[in-house]
């Protein structure tokens, strides 16, 4: 594929008590759901990068998962895994913790 969206959905989130992807917004959606819904309108393949703990994969049947290439290295380990996957030529890379993201943006 030529283009894909990659959502960084890992990390320790040691200060939050739950993984960032699972933090609930006032809307009731998790941060991951919010970002995923914003990019859905692009109609591009979507990839989750990281350990994706707590994400109900049955709600995302076409979501591809790429694990960290190097654990405990934050986004660098995640990006290395994504780029080594060669699933796309170009990626729109978004962290899952963007509560202000809109599809227009």
N, CA, C and O atoms as CSV, one atom per row, in Angstrom:
chain,resi,resn,atom,element,x,y,z
A,1,UNK,N,N,0.838,-1.175,0.000
A,1,UNK,CA,C,0.000,0.000,0.000
A,1,UNK,C,C,0.883,1.238,0.000
A,1,UNK,O,O,2.018,1.208,0.474
A,2,UNK,N,N,0.355,2.308,-0.529
A,2,UNK,CA,C,1.147,3.526,-0.645
A,2,UNK,C,C,1.063,4.378,0.626
A,2,UNK,O,O,2.095,4.813,1.136
A,3,UNK,N,N,-0.142,4.622,1.146
A,3,UNK,CA,C,-0.343,5.459,2.323
A,3,UNK,C,C,-1.065,4.670,3.409
A,3,UNK,O,O,-1.904,3.819,3.114
A,4,UNK,N,N,-0.737,4.957,4.662
A,4,UNK,CA,C,-1.426,4.347,5.803
A,4,UNK,C,C,-1.355,5.304,6.989
A,4,UNK,O,O,-0.477,6.162,7.063
A,5,UNK,N,N,-2.285,5.139,7.900
A,5,UNK,CA,C,-2.280,5.885,9.153
A,5,UNK,C,C,-1.703,4.964,10.219
A,5,UNK,O,O,-2.113,3.809,10.333
A,6,UNK,N,N,-0.757,5.469,10.997
A,6,UNK,CA,C,-0.177,4.693,12.094
A,6,UNK,C,C,-0.457,5.431,13.404
A,6,UNK,O,O,-0.042,6.576,13.580
A,7,UNK,N,N,-1.158,4.771,14.310
A,7,UNK,CA,C,-1.465,5.355,15.619
A,7,UNK,C,C,-0.544,4.707,16.645
A,7,UNK,O,O,-0.560,3.490,16.830
A,8,UNK,N,N,0.258,5.532,17.309
A,8,UNK,CA,C,1.154,5.035,18.354
A,8,UNK,C,C,0.319,4.777,19.600
A,8,UNK,O,O,-0.198,5.713,20.209
A,9,UNK,N,N,0.187,3.520,19.977
A,9,UNK,CA,C,-0.728,3.136,21.057
A,9,UNK,C,C,-0.031,2.259,22.081
A,9,UNK,O,O,-0.501,1.163,22.387
A,10,UNK,N,N,1.061,2.724,22.599
A,10,UNK,CA,C,1.793,1.954,23.588
A,10,UNK,C,C,2.246,2.864,24.709
A,10,UNK,O,O,1.576,3.843,25.040
A,11,UNK,N,N,3.337,2.551,25.265
A,11,UNK,CA,C,3.890,3.365,26.351
A,11,UNK,C,C,3.474,2.847,27.716
A,11,UNK,O,O,2.510,2.093,27.848
A,12,UNK,N,N,4.214,3.263,28.720
A,12,UNK,CA,C,3.956,2.794,30.084
A,12,UNK,C,C,2.779,3.495,30.744
A,12,UNK,O,O,2.014,2.870,31.479
A,13,UNK,N,N,2.631,4.781,30.488
A,13,UNK,CA,C,1.594,5.582,31.140
A,13,UNK,C,C,1.662,5.433,32.653
A,13,UNK,O,O,0.633,5.317,33.319
A,14,UNK,N,N,2.855,5.436,33.183
A,14,UNK,CA,C,3.042,5.171,34.613
A,14,UNK,C,C,2.382,6.215,35.507
A,14,UNK,O,O,2.053,5.907,36.653
A,15,UNK,N,N,2.180,7.418,35.033
A,15,UNK,CA,C,1.538,8.442,35.863
A,15,UNK,C,C,0.020,8.448,35.762
A,15,UNK,O,O,-0.648,9.106,36.559
A,16,UNK,N,N,-0.528,7.731,34.801
A,16,UNK,CA,C,-1.967,7.806,34.553
A,16,UNK,C,C,-2.769,6.680,35.194
A,16,UNK,O,O,-3.975,6.830,35.390
A,17,UNK,N,N,-2.154,5.588,35.517
A,17,UNK,CA,C,-2.884,4.470,36.111
A,17,UNK,C,C,-3.466,3.515,35.084
A,17,UNK,O,O,-3.682,2.343,35.395
A,18,UNK,N,N,-3.725,3.980,33.873
A,18,UNK,CA,C,-4.183,3.144,32.753
A,18,UNK,C,C,-3.364,3.559,31.538
A,18,UNK,O,O,-2.770,4.637,31.521
A,19,UNK,N,N,-3.335,2.707,30.528
A,19,UNK,CA,C,-2.606,3.084,29.323
A,19,UNK,C,C,-3.271,4.302,28.694
A,19,UNK,O,O,-4.490,4.461,28.770
A,20,UNK,N,N,-2.470,5.155,28.075
A,20,UNK,CA,C,-3.002,6.383,27.475
A,20,UNK,C,C,-4.116,6.085,26.484
A,20,UNK,O,O,-5.099,6.823,26.410
A,21,UNK,N,N,-3.971,5.031,25.740
A,21,UNK,CA,C,-4.976,4.686,24.735
A,21,UNK,C,C,-6.351,4.463,25.361
A,21,UNK,O,O,-7.371,4.620,24.690
A,22,UNK,N,N,-6.383,4.095,26.649
A,22,UNK,CA,C,-7.645,3.779,27.315
A,22,UNK,C,C,-8.173,4.870,28.234
A,22,UNK,O,O,-9.165,4.659,28.932
A,23,UNK,N,N,-7.533,6.023,28.248
A,23,UNK,CA,C,-8.060,7.144,29.033
A,23,UNK,C,C,-9.385,7.569,28.417
A,23,UNK,O,O,-9.480,7.755,27.204
A,24,UNK,N,N,-10.398,7.720,29.247
A,24,UNK,CA,C,-11.733,8.104,28.761
A,24,UNK,C,C,-11.869,9.621,28.727
A,24,UNK,O,O,-11.501,10.324,29.668
A,25,UNK,N,N,-12.404,10.094,27.623
A,25,UNK,CA,C,-12.696,11.510,27.468
A,25,UNK,C,C,-14.110,11.797,27.962
A,25,UNK,O,O,-14.867,10.867,28.242
A,26,UNK,N,N,-14.469,13.054,28.068
A,26,UNK,CA,C,-15.807,13.432,28.514
A,26,UNK,C,C,-16.885,12.864,27.596
A,26,UNK,O,O,-18.013,12.628,28.027
A,27,UNK,N,N,-16.534,12.647,26.332
A,27,UNK,CA,C,-17.486,12.078,25.364
A,27,UNK,C,C,-17.798,10.613,25.645
A,27,UNK,O,O,-18.765,10.070,25.112
A,28,UNK,N,N,-16.978,9.968,26.485
A,28,UNK,CA,C,-17.130,8.544,26.755
A,28,UNK,C,C,-16.202,7.681,25.919
A,28,UNK,O,O,-16.005,6.503,26.218
A,29,UNK,N,N,-15.632,8.263,24.872
A,29,UNK,CA,C,-14.687,7.524,24.032
A,29,UNK,C,C,-13.326,7.474,24.713
A,29,UNK,O,O,-12.979,8.344,25.511
A,30,UNK,N,N,-12.564,6.437,24.379
A,30,UNK,CA,C,-11.174,6.395,24.829
A,30,UNK,C,C,-10.349,7.270,23.883
A,30,UNK,O,O,-10.808,7.631,22.799
A,31,UNK,N,N,-9.132,7.604,24.305
A,31,UNK,CA,C,-8.256,8.388,23.437
A,31,UNK,C,C,-8.007,7.665,22.107
A,31,UNK,O,O,-7.998,8.290,21.046
A,32,UNK,N,N,-7.807,6.353,22.175
A,32,UNK,CA,C,-7.582,5.604,20.936
A,32,UNK,C,C,-8.810,5.689,20.034
A,32,UNK,O,O,-8.674,5.943,18.837
A,33,UNK,N,N,-10.007,5.482,20.585
A,33,UNK,CA,C,-11.233,5.566,19.779
A,33,UNK,C,C,-11.370,6.937,19.131
A,33,UNK,O,O,-11.744,7.055,17.964
A,34,UNK,N,N,-11.059,7.968,19.908
A,34,UNK,CA,C,-11.167,9.330,19.398
A,34,UNK,C,C,-10.250,9.549,18.199
A,34,UNK,O,O,-10.698,10.051,17.168
A,35,UNK,N,N,-8.976,9.181,18.316
A,35,UNK,CA,C,-8.032,9.371,17.213
A,35,UNK,C,C,-8.423,8.499,16.026
A,35,UNK,O,O,-8.391,8.957,14.884
A,36,UNK,N,N,-8.788,7.259,16.282
A,36,UNK,CA,C,-9.195,6.354,15.202
A,36,UNK,C,C,-10.392,6.921,14.452
A,36,UNK,O,O,-10.415,6.904,13.221
A,37,UNK,N,N,-11.391,7.426,15.183
A,37,UNK,CA,C,-12.575,7.993,14.538
A,37,UNK,C,C,-12.234,9.234,13.707
A,37,UNK,O,O,-12.839,9.466,12.660
A,38,UNK,N,N,-11.275,10.024,14.167
A,38,UNK,CA,C,-10.865,11.216,13.411
A,38,UNK,C,C,-10.232,10.861,12.073
A,38,UNK,O,O,-10.443,11.562,11.084
A,39,UNK,N,N,-9.472,9.797,12.033
A,39,UNK,CA,C,-8.775,9.447,10.788
A,39,UNK,C,C,-9.578,8.494,9.907
A,39,UNK,O,O,-9.205,8.250,8.759
A,40,UNK,N,N,-10.655,7.964,10.424
A,40,UNK,CA,C,-11.479,7.025,9.646
A,40,UNK,C,C,-11.951,7.645,8.336
A,40,UNK,O,O,-12.044,6.959,7.318
A,41,UNK,N,N,-12.247,8.938,8.362
A,41,UNK,CA,C,-12.745,9.616,7.168
A,41,UNK,C,C,-11.722,9.654,6.035
A,41,UNK,O,O,-12.092,9.864,4.880
A,42,UNK,N,N,-10.460,9.458,6.344
A,42,UNK,CA,C,-9.429,9.449,5.317
A,42,UNK,C,C,-9.502,8.203,4.446
A,42,UNK,O,O,-8.950,8.168,3.346
A,43,UNK,N,N,-10.188,7.181,4.949
A,43,UNK,CA,C,-10.343,5.912,4.230
A,43,UNK,C,C,-8.994,5.317,3.825
A,43,UNK,O,O,-8.821,4.817,2.713
A,44,UNK,N,N,-8.049,5.387,4.760
A,44,UNK,CA,C,-6.737,4.782,4.573
A,44,UNK,C,C,-6.602,3.583,5.504
A,44,UNK,O,O,-7.256,3.540,6.546
A,45,UNK,N,N,-5.775,2.620,5.153
A,45,UNK,CA,C,-5.509,1.524,6.087
A,45,UNK,C,C,-4.951,2.100,7.390
A,45,UNK,O,O,-4.209,3.082,7.381
A,46,UNK,N,N,-5.320,1.478,8.500
A,46,UNK,CA,C,-4.890,1.973,9.807
A,46,UNK,C,C,-4.087,0.897,10.525
A,46,UNK,O,O,-4.433,-0.284,10.521
A,47,UNK,N,N,-2.998,1.353,11.141
A,47,UNK,CA,C,-2.091,0.471,11.854
A,47,UNK,C,C,-1.964,0.983,13.280
A,47,UNK,O,O,-1.804,2.185,13.492
A,48,UNK,N,N,-2.032,0.096,14.250
A,48,UNK,CA,C,-1.741,0.457,15.641
A,48,UNK,C,C,-0.336,-0.041,15.948
A,48,UNK,O,O,0.007,-1.188,15.662
A,49,UNK,N,N,0.463,0.831,16.528
A,49,UNK,CA,C,1.848,0.485,16.817
A,49,UNK,C,C,2.059,0.507,18.317
A,49,UNK,O,O,1.767,1.508,18.972
A,50,UNK,N,N,2.564,-0.590,18.868
A,50,UNK,CA,C,2.824,-0.671,20.300
A,50,UNK,C,C,2.167,-1.892,20.906
A,50,UNK,O,O,1.757,-2.811,20.197
A,51,UNK,N,N,2.073,-1.892,22.229
A,51,UNK,CA,C,1.521,-3.067,22.907
A,51,UNK,C,C,-0.004,-3.094,22.895
A,51,UNK,O,O,-0.589,-4.138,23.182
A,52,UNK,N,N,-0.656,-2.003,22.579
A,52,UNK,CA,C,-2.108,-1.862,22.444
A,52,UNK,C,C,-2.909,-2.485,23.584
A,52,UNK,O,O,-4.009,-2.990,23.358
A,53,UNK,N,N,-2.384,-2.456,24.784
A,53,UNK,CA,C,-3.084,-3.035,25.934
A,53,UNK,C,C,-4.426,-2.353,26.148
A,53,UNK,O,O,-4.527,-1.126,26.145
A,54,UNK,N,N,-5.447,-3.169,26.332
A,54,UNK,CA,C,-6.774,-2.655,26.649
A,54,UNK,C,C,-7.619,-2.253,25.455
A,54,UNK,O,O,-8.777,-1.871,25.624
A,55,UNK,N,N,-7.072,-2.329,24.263
A,55,UNK,CA,C,-7.859,-1.985,23.077
A,55,UNK,C,C,-8.615,-3.229,22.632
A,55,UNK,O,O,-8.019,-4.286,22.421
A,56,UNK,N,N,-9.924,-3.098,22.492
A,56,UNK,CA,C,-10.760,-4.216,22.079
A,56,UNK,C,C,-10.626,-4.388,20.569
A,56,UNK,O,O,-11.280,-3.684,19.800
A,57,UNK,N,N,-9.793,-5.308,20.154
A,57,UNK,CA,C,-9.491,-5.475,18.729
A,57,UNK,C,C,-10.696,-5.933,17.917
A,57,UNK,O,O,-10.722,-5.740,16.701
A,58,UNK,N,N,-11.684,-6.528,18.552
A,58,UNK,CA,C,-12.868,-6.954,17.807
A,58,UNK,C,C,-13.648,-5.755,17.259
A,58,UNK,O,O,-14.435,-5.901,16.324
A,59,UNK,N,N,-13.431,-4.581,17.836
A,59,UNK,CA,C,-14.089,-3.363,17.346
A,59,UNK,C,C,-13.374,-2.776,16.134
A,59,UNK,O,O,-13.886,-1.854,15.498
A,60,UNK,N,N,-12.198,-3.303,15.811
A,60,UNK,CA,C,-11.379,-2.796,14.718
A,60,UNK,C,C,-10.903,-3.959,13.857
A,60,UNK,O,O,-9.715,-4.284,13.862
A,61,UNK,N,N,-11.815,-4.593,13.116
A,61,UNK,CA,C,-11.446,-5.827,12.406
A,61,UNK,C,C,-10.351,-5.647,11.349
A,61,UNK,O,O,-9.636,-6.605,11.054
A,62,UNK,N,N,-10.200,-4.470,10.780
A,62,UNK,CA,C,-9.191,-4.266,9.733
A,62,UNK,C,C,-7.925,-3.605,10.252
A,62,UNK,O,O,-7.030,-3.278,9.473
A,63,UNK,N,N,-7.844,-3.408,11.549
A,63,UNK,CA,C,-6.687,-2.756,12.152
A,63,UNK,C,C,-5.494,-3.712,12.152
A,63,UNK,O,O,-5.588,-4.838,12.641
A,64,UNK,N,N,-4.390,-3.256,11.607
A,64,UNK,CA,C,-3.167,-4.049,11.639
A,64,UNK,C,C,-2.366,-3.644,12.874
A,64,UNK,O,O,-2.369,-2.476,13.261
A,65,UNK,N,N,-1.693,-4.589,13.480
A,65,UNK,CA,C,-0.936,-4.352,14.705
A,65,UNK,C,C,0.549,-4.583,14.429
A,65,UNK,O,O,0.945,-5.608,13.874
A,66,UNK,N,N,1.352,-3.608,14.829
A,66,UNK,CA,C,2.800,-3.735,14.731
A,66,UNK,C,C,3.357,-3.558,16.140
A,66,UNK,O,O,3.152,-2.510,16.751
A,67,UNK,N,N,4.054,-4.555,16.666
A,67,UNK,CA,C,4.635,-4.414,18.008
A,67,UNK,C,C,5.882,-3.529,17.971
A,67,UNK,O,O,6.442,-3.247,16.912
A,68,UNK,N,N,6.290,-3.108,19.151
A,68,UNK,CA,C,7.543,-2.382,19.263
A,68,UNK,C,C,8.678,-3.244,18.733
A,68,UNK,O,O,8.705,-4.453,18.964
A,69,UNK,N,N,9.604,-2.631,18.029
A,69,UNK,CA,C,10.807,-3.344,17.611
A,69,UNK,C,C,11.758,-3.475,18.796
A,69,UNK,O,O,12.404,-4.506,18.982
A,70,UNK,N,N,11.831,-2.402,19.602
A,70,UNK,CA,C,12.673,-2.409,20.796
A,70,UNK,C,C,11.813,-1.923,21.960
A,70,UNK,O,O,11.354,-0.781,21.961
A,71,UNK,N,N,11.596,-2.779,22.941
A,71,UNK,CA,C,10.779,-2.415,24.102
A,71,UNK,C,C,11.497,-1.380,24.960
A,71,UNK,O,O,12.723,-1.274,24.939
A,72,UNK,N,N,10.721,-0.633,25.702
A,72,UNK,CA,C,11.252,0.347,26.658
A,72,UNK,C,C,12.038,1.481,25.994
A,72,UNK,O,O,12.899,2.087,26.631
A,73,UNK,N,N,11.754,1.769,24.740
A,73,UNK,CA,C,12.440,2.863,24.051
A,73,UNK,C,C,11.451,3.901,23.529
A,73,UNK,O,O,11.807,4.738,22.700
A,74,UNK,N,N,10.223,3.848,24.007
A,74,UNK,CA,C,9.234,4.856,23.641
A,74,UNK,C,C,8.951,4.885,22.147
A,74,UNK,O,O,8.993,3.855,21.474
A,75,UNK,N,N,8.664,6.072,21.642
A,75,UNK,CA,C,8.292,6.192,20.226
A,75,UNK,C,C,9.369,5.711,19.261
A,75,UNK,O,O,9.049,5.261,18.160
A,76,UNK,N,N,10.631,5.796,19.650
A,76,UNK,CA,C,11.697,5.350,18.757
A,76,UNK,C,C,11.579,3.847,18.485
A,76,UNK,O,O,11.713,3.410,17.342
A,77,UNK,N,N,11.330,3.065,19.526
A,77,UNK,CA,C,11.141,1.624,19.353
A,77,UNK,C,C,9.915,1.300,18.532
A,77,UNK,O,O,9.907,0.342,17.759
A,78,UNK,N,N,8.869,2.111,18.702
A,78,UNK,CA,C,7.636,1.914,17.938
A,78,UNK,C,C,7.854,2.251,16.462
A,78,UNK,O,O,7.459,1.491,15.578
A,79,UNK,N,N,8.478,3.381,16.209
A,79,UNK,CA,C,8.706,3.800,14.828
A,79,UNK,C,C,9.621,2.835,14.085
A,79,UNK,O,O,9.422,2.576,12.898
A,80,UNK,N,N,10.610,2.309,14.769
A,80,UNK,CA,C,11.492,1.335,14.132
A,80,UNK,C,C,10.691,0.106,13.690
A,80,UNK,O,O,10.878,-0.394,12.580
A,81,UNK,N,N,9.806,-0.373,14.553
A,81,UNK,CA,C,8.952,-1.505,14.180
A,81,UNK,C,C,8.055,-1.178,13.000
A,81,UNK,O,O,7.874,-2.001,12.103
A,82,UNK,N,N,7.493,0.024,13.000
A,82,UNK,CA,C,6.619,0.449,11.897
A,82,UNK,C,C,7.391,0.500,10.589
A,82,UNK,O,O,6.946,-0.059,9.586
A,83,UNK,N,N,8.531,1.156,10.586
A,83,UNK,CA,C,9.285,1.309,9.345
A,83,UNK,C,C,9.833,-0.029,8.837
A,83,UNK,O,O,9.908,-0.248,7.628
A,84,UNK,N,N,10.209,-0.912,9.744
A,84,UNK,CA,C,10.711,-2.224,9.324
A,84,UNK,C,C,9.595,-3.093,8.744
A,84,UNK,O,O,9.865,-4.023,7.984
A,85,UNK,N,N,8.340,-2.793,9.100
A,85,UNK,CA,C,7.220,-3.584,8.585
A,85,UNK,C,C,7.016,-3.384,7.095
A,85,UNK,O,O,6.521,-4.281,6.413
A,86,UNK,N,N,7.386,-2.227,6.583
A,86,UNK,CA,C,7.218,-1.890,5.160
A,86,UNK,C,C,5.778,-2.092,4.686
A,86,UNK,O,O,5.552,-2.477,3.539
A,87,UNK,N,N,4.816,-1.837,5.550
A,87,UNK,CA,C,3.414,-1.988,5.162
A,87,UNK,C,C,2.958,-0.890,4.205
A,87,UNK,O,O,2.015,-1.084,3.438
A,88,UNK,N,N,3.618,0.250,4.247
A,88,UNK,CA,C,3.257,1.352,3.360
A,88,UNK,C,C,4.523,2.108,2.972
A,88,UNK,O,O,5.586,1.941,3.569
A,89,UNK,N,N,4.370,2.941,1.956
A,89,UNK,CA,C,5.485,3.809,1.568
A,89,UNK,C,C,5.523,5.060,2.432
A,89,UNK,O,O,6.590,5.544,2.811
A,90,UNK,N,N,4.316,5.582,2.740
A,90,UNK,CA,C,4.191,6.815,3.508
A,90,UNK,C,C,3.193,6.602,4.644
A,90,UNK,O,O,2.202,5.887,4.491
A,91,UNK,N,N,3.471,7.234,5.785
A,91,UNK,CA,C,2.611,7.089,6.952
A,91,UNK,C,C,2.208,8.449,7.488
A,91,UNK,O,O,3.019,9.374,7.522
A,92,UNK,N,N,0.970,8.570,7.901
A,92,UNK,CA,C,0.527,9.662,8.753
A,92,UNK,C,C,0.619,9.089,10.164
A,92,UNK,O,O,-0.174,8.224,10.537
A,93,UNK,N,N,1.582,9.568,10.951
A,93,UNK,CA,C,1.851,9.000,12.270
A,93,UNK,C,C,1.243,9.907,13.333
A,93,UNK,O,O,1.539,11.100,13.393
A,94,UNK,N,N,0.392,9.325,14.166
A,94,UNK,CA,C,-0.303,10.080,15.203
A,94,UNK,C,C,-0.181,9.369,16.541
A,94,UNK,O,O,-0.414,8.163,16.616
A,95,UNK,N,N,0.177,10.084,17.594
A,95,UNK,CA,C,0.111,9.467,18.920
A,95,UNK,C,C,-1.351,9.337,19.336
A,95,UNK,O,O,-2.196,10.114,18.892
A,96,UNK,N,N,-1.646,8.372,20.175
A,96,UNK,CA,C,-3.040,8.155,20.575
A,96,UNK,C,C,-3.534,9.204,21.566
A,96,UNK,O,O,-4.738,9.306,21.803
A,97,UNK,N,N,-2.631,9.979,22.143
A,97,UNK,CA,C,-3.053,10.923,23.189
A,97,UNK,C,C,-3.236,12.342,22.637
A,97,UNK,O,O,-2.523,13.276,23.007
A,98,UNK,N,N,-4.213,12.464,21.744
A,98,UNK,CA,C,-4.527,13.765,21.146
A,98,UNK,C,C,-6.010,14.084,21.302
A,98,UNK,O,O,-6.768,13.961,20.340
A,99,UNK,N,N,-6.429,14.486,22.476
A,99,UNK,CA,C,-7.866,14.728,22.693
A,99,UNK,C,C,-8.427,15.885,21.876
A,99,UNK,O,O,-9.640,15.963,21.683
A,100,UNK,N,N,-7.578,16.784,21.394
A,100,UNK,CA,C,-8.056,17.936,20.620
A,100,UNK,C,C,-8.028,17.705,19.114
A,100,UNK,O,O,-8.379,18.601,18.346
A,101,UNK,N,N,-7.618,16.526,18.684
A,101,UNK,CA,C,-7.571,16.211,17.258
A,101,UNK,C,C,-8.981,16.201,16.677
A,101,UNK,O,O,-9.917,15.693,17.294
A,102,UNK,N,N,-9.117,16.768,15.486
A,102,UNK,CA,C,-10.385,16.714,14.755
A,102,UNK,C,C,-10.096,16.163,13.370
A,102,UNK,O,O,-8.952,16.194,12.915
A,103,UNK,N,N,-11.111,15.663,12.701
A,103,UNK,CA,C,-10.909,15.147,11.345
A,103,UNK,C,C,-10.562,16.285,10.391
A,103,UNK,O,O,-9.854,16.067,9.407
A,104,UNK,N,N,-11.044,17.484,10.663
A,104,UNK,CA,C,-10.704,18.629,9.812
A,104,UNK,C,C,-9.207,18.951,9.917
A,104,UNK,O,O,-8.560,19.280,8.922
A,105,UNK,N,N,-8.681,18.851,11.116
A,105,UNK,CA,C,-7.260,19.129,11.323
A,105,UNK,C,C,-6.411,18.140,10.571
A,105,UNK,O,O,-5.183,18.213,10.625
